[in-house]
Amino acid sequence: MFDIVIVGGGIVGLSFANALAGSDFSVAVIERNELDVIGEKPDCRVSAINRSALKHFRQRGVFESSLVQRVCAFEKMFVWDQTGAGQIEFDSAELGVPELGVIVENNVLQHMLLESVRSADNITYLCPQEISEIDYQFSDDKISDDKKHLASRLTLVSGKIVSAKLLVGADGVNSKVRDVALIQRAKQSYQQQGLVCNVTTSEHHQNTAWQCFMPSGPLAFLPLYNGDSSIVWSLDETYAEQYMALDDEAFKIVLAEASEFKLGEILDVSQRFLFPLSHGHVSEYVKPGLALIGDAAHNIHPLAGQGANLGIADAFVLADVILAAKKANRQWAALHTLVKYQRQRRGANQLMEASMTGFKELFGRKNAALSEVRNAGLSLVDHIPALKYKIIQQALG
Ligand SMILES: Cc1cc2nc3c(=O)[nH]c(=O)nc-3n(C[C@H](O)[C@H](O)[C@H](O)COP(=O)(O)OP(=O)(O)OC[C@H]3O[C@@H](n4cnc5c(N)ncnc54)[C@H](O)[C@@H]3O)c2cc1C
């Protein structure tokens, strides 16, 4: 019997395990896929990690890994509207901080987190392991639920059985843990696809994250450690299909023109991938002896690169809540403890989800009057330091 079983060893599940490394809890992480070997060239799936998450990772030694050389700090962010003259620039120097965040390949961050998790005696990493059945017994009776819920029992395809006092679903957007706990999730498709790939440009990225809003969807160029940039282009479905069908030479031209040659010509482009874009939020983050974190609980539009950051914040808050309860000798897996995590995180996650949907709507509209307001707004904010500071503080976490 483990105190805690985490289903899912993605960025969020491993962040949670990392926060519990060295604690009195016995923890198991169950992950179905072995981590990809880190290639010579950067991988296409990258994340912008904000300062709040970075602070936790640095405090917990995650960035002491030799892989830190694959992490690229960005000092500036430049955002512009392709339909007008509106633009805004955020500079870490103006904020008195060394960087606005870092761009890191998802599998590199997972490897770094895994190094710290593997070196902890209290954590067992079960991978590759697929779950065949989860037996989660709970009562909706608010008075007696803590007493009635004893443990969850997970049967793995290998035949192994693991039990947990607290079952944590960090198993992504199609969470099985969420399903067995009968937690409802409201979801909506954006009718967009995220086209991702890496590019070599004729001009250096200048450690700047570039983001252009255009009628077909937002396009981001995120700086990579080797001078290349990773692009995330959120496209209406018809554009996504068209751009995937182009050969590399034609795609390079379309991309350079879309970015208004901010980084010059596109010299080289990697394989392109598409991800369907949707947003969703669960009705409850917790039940007795069960909690959902990361994409299992909520997912948002990637236009501001905040999805993983929200999940990492969930992981650290949940860890703080149960560590404090254990220290105070209270029922750390009980519903009345776990709701403290839900209370701290739900509002922030809902606000970010609503903001991303609002931004997508505001910048996706082709209306000329709206375009003028948008452009004027961007440039106005650029000239009001206090407002600019407020916006960037939100993004930095
Ligand atoms: C195009 C795109 C760009 C993005 N860019 C950014 C960005 O710049 N910054 C940012 O913060 N966010 C970004 N995001 C969002 C971010 O990628 C996600 O929010 C984040 O990866 C979610 O992490 P997670 O660990 O919760 O889920 P996942 O990454 O989905 O991990 C879930 C893990 O659980 C495992 N699993 C699932 N089911 C089982 C099972 N039954 N048994 C065992 N294991 C299981 C899976 O194999 C997986 O490893 C982007 C998203 C997209 C689509």
The ligand as an ORCA input file, in Angstrom:
! r2SCAN-3c Opt
* xyz 0 1
  C       0.334     23.043    -29.207
  C       0.438     23.229    -27.717
  C       1.403     24.088    -27.175
  C       1.484     24.292    -25.791
  N       2.420     25.177    -25.281
  C       2.467     25.391    -23.940
  C       3.418     26.328    -23.363
  O       4.203     26.971    -24.062
  N       3.422     26.498    -22.003
  C       2.545     25.832    -21.196
  O       2.563     26.054    -19.969
  N       1.659     24.933    -21.704
  C       1.600     24.705    -23.044
  N       0.701     23.805    -23.550
  C      -0.136     23.036    -22.639
  C       0.673     21.885    -22.020
  O       1.315     21.140    -23.042
  C      -0.230     20.988    -21.191
  O      -1.046     21.769    -20.357
  C       0.635     20.076    -20.309
  O       1.515     19.298    -21.066
  C      -0.251     19.149    -19.481
  O       0.569     18.322    -18.712
  P      -0.052     17.091    -17.901
  O       1.124     16.422    -17.235
  O      -1.200     17.548    -17.067
  O      -0.688     16.152    -19.011
  P       0.030     15.302    -20.165
  O       1.191     16.035    -20.727
  O      -1.038     14.886    -21.097
  O       0.606     14.038    -19.385
  C      -0.234     12.979    -18.970
  C       0.650     11.756    -18.784
  O      -0.163     10.693    -18.264
  C       0.138      9.502    -18.958
  N      -1.071      8.651    -18.878
  C      -2.298      8.942    -19.371
  N      -3.149      7.945    -19.068
  C      -2.447      6.998    -18.416
  C      -2.774      5.726    -17.874
  N      -4.008      5.226    -17.953
  N      -1.800      5.014    -17.270
  C      -0.542      5.524    -17.173
  N      -0.164      6.722    -17.658
  C      -1.112      7.449    -18.283
  C       0.485      9.927    -20.373
  O       1.278      8.975    -21.047
  C       1.241     11.239    -20.103
  O       2.612     11.033    -19.935
  C       0.586     23.610    -24.932
  C      -0.378     22.730    -25.455
  C      -0.459     22.540    -26.846
  C      -1.518     21.619    -27.408
*
